[in-house]
């Protein structure tokens, strides 16, 4: 019996396999991007979404499939893997679920959403509950193609949307490894003060923003104990995850930053040991977002 389903981002199936194996969980089968397991659901940082209550349903007809889903709840999202024509006909008989783009900082949807897929023409796998409020676990945004100097701001928007919190007016953010300024630009739009730290040059338009100050130095050269307290510490530094862990631990020990949002960037093989060390930090969250590459986001709110 399938008891949990883990939805992978394209190209990151191996990371889910390795993470689940470390947790002692074997994958029964892959169904497209869905890893099917017979073990109860566990936290899986590399999964975009986790179906937490999957059940197999026999469906003799399109109408019967729709009725079976409606009997459980109203809102369902399709994971199209096979039997696409039949799946589309079933989907058309259900209340529409629009995966519209969010306008950041618009909050994430709060409506209850389940997920389903066809395993065979007459057999469906459906879960009325899942960990992500987004269709296929993928959040989309109305992008700004003029203001930011890079698209890195999208993964920051996704992290803050997942948290349901973001810096506001009156708060100070420290952006480490800021150049060329994608995250700094996104943080400055929220109205607070932003301190951007990087040895590399910032985009001139970002550096000119009135609530942005620039420090041209190494983020690793800062002494947390000597730094004024900040409300948020952000890091998109290109470095080995173990080095980032040391930096975060130093700032936590100095108690100079209340909230953390950092990118763990993996070079070569995934460093699961360091990822597990981040995941073990009390109150922290570790996840792979739809806008992440071979990296994880670490977030910690301490207020």
C-alpha positions as CSV (number, residue, x, y, z in Angstrom):
1,X,0.0,0.0,0.0
2,X,1.3,3.4,-0.9
3,X,1.5,5.6,2.2
4,X,3.4,8.6,1.0
5,X,4.3,10.3,-2.3
6,X,7.2,12.7,-2.9
7,X,7.1,15.1,-5.8
8,X,10.5,15.8,-7.3
9,X,11.6,18.8,-9.3
10,X,12.8,17.9,-12.7
11,X,16.3,16.5,-12.5
12,X,16.4,16.0,-8.7
13,X,15.0,12.5,-8.4
14,X,18.4,11.2,-7.2
15,X,18.5,13.7,-4.3
16,X,15.1,12.5,-3.1
17,X,16.2,8.9,-3.4
18,X,19.4,9.6,-1.4
19,X,17.6,11.6,1.3
20,X,14.9,8.9,1.8
21,X,17.5,6.2,1.8
22,X,19.3,8.0,4.6
23,X,15.9,8.0,6.5
24,X,15.6,4.2,5.9
25,X,12.9,4.5,3.3
26,X,12.9,2.6,0.1
27,X,11.1,4.0,-3.0
28,X,8.5,1.4,-4.2
29,X,8.4,2.9,-7.7
30,X,8.7,6.2,-9.7
31,X,5.5,7.4,-11.4
32,X,6.8,10.3,-13.5
33,X,8.1,12.9,-11.0
34,X,6.3,11.1,-8.1
35,X,8.3,8.8,-5.7
36,X,5.8,6.2,-4.3
37,X,6.7,4.7,-0.9
38,X,5.1,2.2,1.5
39,X,6.4,4.1,4.6
40,X,4.5,6.8,6.4
41,X,5.4,10.3,5.2
42,X,8.5,12.0,6.6
43,X,10.1,15.4,6.1
44,X,12.0,15.4,2.8
45,X,13.8,18.7,2.0
46,X,14.3,17.8,-1.7
47,X,10.6,17.2,-2.4
48,X,8.6,20.1,-3.8
49,X,5.5,18.5,-2.4
50,X,4.6,15.5,-0.2
51,X,1.3,13.7,-0.5
52,X,0.5,12.7,3.0
53,X,-2.6,10.6,2.7
54,X,-2.5,8.8,-0.6
55,X,-5.2,6.2,-1.5
56,X,-5.8,4.0,-4.5
57,X,-9.3,4.3,-6.1
58,X,-10.9,2.1,-8.7
59,X,-12.5,4.3,-11.3
60,X,-14.8,2.5,-13.9
61,X,-15.6,5.7,-15.7
62,X,-14.7,9.4,-16.1
63,X,-17.8,10.3,-14.2
64,X,-17.1,7.7,-11.5
65,X,-13.6,9.1,-11.1
66,X,-14.9,12.7,-10.6
67,X,-17.6,11.5,-8.2
68,X,-15.0,9.6,-6.2
69,X,-12.9,12.7,-5.8
70,X,-15.9,15.0,-5.0
71,X,-17.0,12.6,-2.3
72,X,-13.8,13.2,-0.5
73,X,-13.5,17.0,-0.9
74,X,-13.9,19.9,-3.4
75,X,-10.5,21.0,-4.6
76,X,-8.1,18.7,-6.5
77,X,-5.0,19.3,-8.7
78,X,-3.9,16.9,-11.4
79,X,-0.4,15.4,-11.7
80,X,-0.4,14.4,-15.4
81,X,1.9,11.4,-15.9
82,X,0.1,9.0,-18.3
83,X,-3.4,8.5,-19.9
84,X,-3.4,12.2,-20.5
85,X,-6.6,12.4,-22.5
86,X,-8.6,10.5,-19.9
87,X,-7.0,12.5,-17.1
88,X,-7.9,15.7,-18.9
89,X,-11.5,14.6,-19.2
90,X,-11.7,13.8,-15.5
91,X,-10.1,17.1,-14.6
92,X,-12.6,19.0,-16.7
93,X,-15.5,17.6,-14.6
94,X,-14.0,18.9,-11.4
95,X,-14.1,22.4,-9.9
96,X,-11.3,24.4,-11.7
97,X,-8.1,25.0,-9.7
98,X,-6.2,28.0,-11.2
99,X,-2.5,27.9,-10.7
100,X,-2.2,31.6,-11.2
101,X,1.0,33.6,-10.6
102,X,1.3,35.4,-7.3
103,X,2.1,39.1,-7.0
104,X,4.7,39.2,-4.3
105,X,4.3,39.9,-1.3
106,X,0.9,38.3,-1.8
107,X,0.5,35.4,0.7
108,X,0.3,31.8,-0.3
109,X,-3.2,30.3,-0.9
110,X,-4.9,29.0,2.2
111,X,-7.6,26.8,0.6
112,X,-7.5,23.1,1.0
113,X,-6.0,21.3,-2.0
114,X,-5.5,17.6,-2.8
115,X,-3.7,15.9,-5.6
116,X,-4.3,13.0,-7.9
117,X,-2.9,11.0,-10.8
118,X,-3.8,8.1,-13.0
119,X,-1.9,4.9,-12.4
120,X,-3.9,3.1,-15.0
121,X,-7.1,3.9,-17.0
122,X,-9.2,2.4,-14.3
123,X,-7.0,3.2,-11.2
124,X,-6.3,6.5,-9.6
125,X,-3.9,7.5,-6.8
126,X,-5.3,10.5,-4.8
127,X,-4.3,12.3,-1.6
128,X,-6.7,14.8,0.0
129,X,-3.8,16.3,1.9
130,X,-0.3,17.5,0.8
131,X,2.3,19.7,2.2
132,X,2.3,22.4,-0.4
133,X,-0.7,24.7,-1.2
134,X,0.5,25.0,-4.8
135,X,-0.3,22.9,-7.8
136,X,2.5,20.3,-8.2
137,X,4.3,22.1,-5.4
138,X,5.4,24.9,-7.7
139,X,4.8,28.5,-7.0
140,X,4.8,31.0,-9.8
141,X,5.2,34.8,-9.6
142,X,4.4,37.8,-11.7
143,X,8.0,38.5,-12.6
144,X,9.7,41.9,-12.7
145,X,11.8,41.9,-15.9
146,X,13.1,45.5,-15.5
147,X,14.1,46.2,-11.9
148,X,16.3,43.3,-10.6
149,X,19.7,42.7,-12.1
150,X,19.2,38.9,-12.0
151,X,16.4,36.3,-11.6
152,X,17.8,35.2,-8.2
153,X,15.1,37.2,-6.5
154,X,12.5,34.6,-7.4
155,X,14.0,32.0,-5.0
156,X,14.0,34.6,-2.3
157,X,10.4,35.5,-3.0
158,X,9.5,31.8,-2.8
159,X,11.3,31.3,0.5
160,X,9.6,34.3,2.1
161,X,6.2,33.2,0.7
162,X,6.7,29.7,2.2
163,X,7.6,31.4,5.5
164,X,4.6,33.7,5.4
165,X,6.9,36.5,6.7
166,X,9.2,39.0,5.1
167,X,11.1,42.2,6.2
168,X,9.0,45.3,6.6
169,X,9.5,49.0,7.1
170,X,11.5,49.6,10.2
171,X,13.5,46.4,9.9
172,X,17.1,46.0,8.8
173,X,18.3,43.2,6.5
174,X,21.9,42.1,6.1
175,X,22.4,40.6,2.6
176,X,25.7,38.6,2.4
177,X,27.2,37.8,-0.9
178,X,24.8,40.4,-2.4
179,X,26.3,41.1,-5.9
180,X,25.0,41.8,-8.4
181,X,22.0,42.7,-6.2
182,X,19.0,40.6,-7.0
183,X,18.2,39.8,-3.4
184,X,19.1,43.4,-2.3
185,X,16.7,44.8,-4.9
186,X,13.9,42.5,-3.7
187,X,14.5,43.3,0.0
188,X,14.6,47.1,-0.7
189,X,11.2,46.9,-2.4
190,X,9.7,45.9,1.0
191,X,10.6,49.2,2.6
192,X,13.2,48.3,5.2
193,X,16.9,49.1,5.3
194,X,19.3,46.8,3.5
195,X,23.0,46.4,4.1
196,X,24.6,44.7,1.1
197,X,28.0,43.0,1.6
198,X,30.1,41.7,-1.2
199,X,33.7,42.2,-2.6
200,X,32.2,42.2,-6.1
201,X,30.6,45.3,-7.6
202,X,26.8,45.8,-7.2
203,X,24.5,46.8,-10.0
204,X,24.6,50.6,-10.0
205,X,20.8,50.9,-10.1
206,X,20.5,48.7,-7.0
207,X,23.4,50.5,-5.2
208,X,21.6,53.8,-5.8
209,X,18.4,52.8,-4.0
210,X,17.9,55.2,-1.0
211,X,17.4,52.4,1.6
212,X,20.5,50.4,0.5
213,X,24.0,50.7,1.9
214,X,27.0,48.9,0.4
215,X,29.9,47.3,2.2
216,X,32.6,46.2,-0.2
217,X,34.2,43.4,1.8
218,X,34.0,39.6,2.3
219,X,30.9,38.3,4.2
220,X,33.2,35.9,6.0
221,X,35.4,38.7,7.2
222,X,32.6,40.2,9.3
223,X,32.8,39.7,13.0
224,X,29.2,39.1,14.2
225,X,30.0,40.0,17.8
226,X,31.1,43.5,16.6
227,X,28.2,44.0,14.2
228,X,25.1,46.0,15.2
229,X,22.0,43.7,15.5
230,X,20.0,43.1,12.4
231,X,16.4,41.8,12.0
232,X,17.2,39.5,9.1
233,X,20.3,37.8,7.8
234,X,20.2,36.7,4.1
235,X,22.9,34.8,2.3
236,X,23.1,33.7,-1.3
237,X,26.9,33.3,-1.1
238,X,28.6,30.8,-3.5
239,X,30.5,28.6,-1.0
240,X,30.6,25.1,0.2
241,X,27.6,24.3,2.5
242,X,29.9,23.4,5.4
243,X,31.4,26.9,5.3
244,X,28.0,28.4,5.3
245,X,27.0,26.3,8.3
246,X,29.9,27.7,10.2
247,X,28.9,31.3,9.3
248,X,25.3,30.8,10.4
249,X,26.4,29.2,13.6
250,X,28.7,32.2,14.4
251,X,25.9,34.7,13.8
252,X,23.5,32.6,15.9
253,X,26.0,32.3,18.8
254,X,26.6,36.1,18.7
255,X,22.8,36.7,18.7
256,X,23.2,39.5,16.2
257,X,20.5,38.3,13.7
258,X,17.0,37.2,14.6
259,X,15.9,35.6,11.3
260,X,17.9,33.7,8.7
261,X,17.2,32.9,5.0
262,X,20.2,31.3,3.3
263,X,21.0,29.2,0.2
264,X,23.0,26.0,0.5
265,X,24.8,25.7,-2.9
266,X,26.1,22.2,-3.7
267,X,29.1,21.7,-5.9
268,X,29.3,18.2,-7.3
269,X,27.7,15.6,-5.1
270,X,25.0,16.7,-2.6
271,X,26.4,17.2,0.9
272,X,23.6,15.4,2.8
273,X,25.5,15.5,6.1
274,X,25.7,19.3,6.1
275,X,22.1,19.5,4.9
276,X,21.1,17.3,7.9
277,X,23.1,19.6,10.2
278,X,21.1,22.6,9.0
279,X,17.9,20.6,9.3
280,X,18.7,19.8,12.9
281,X,18.9,23.5,14.0
282,X,15.9,24.0,16.3
283,X,13.1,25.9,14.6
284,X,14.8,25.8,11.2
285,X,13.3,24.8,7.8
286,X,15.1,23.3,4.9
287,X,13.6,22.9,1.5
288,X,14.2,22.8,-2.3
289,X,12.0,25.4,-4.0
290,X,10.7,25.4,-7.5
291,X,13.1,28.2,-8.3
292,X,16.2,26.5,-6.8
293,X,18.9,24.7,-8.8
294,X,21.2,22.3,-7.1
295,X,20.6,24.0,-3.8
296,X,18.5,24.1,-0.7
297,X,17.0,27.0,1.3
298,X,17.5,27.2,5.0
299,X,15.1,29.5,6.9
300,X,14.8,30.2,10.6
301,X,12.5,32.7,12.3
302,X,13.3,33.5,15.9
303,X,10.7,36.0,16.8
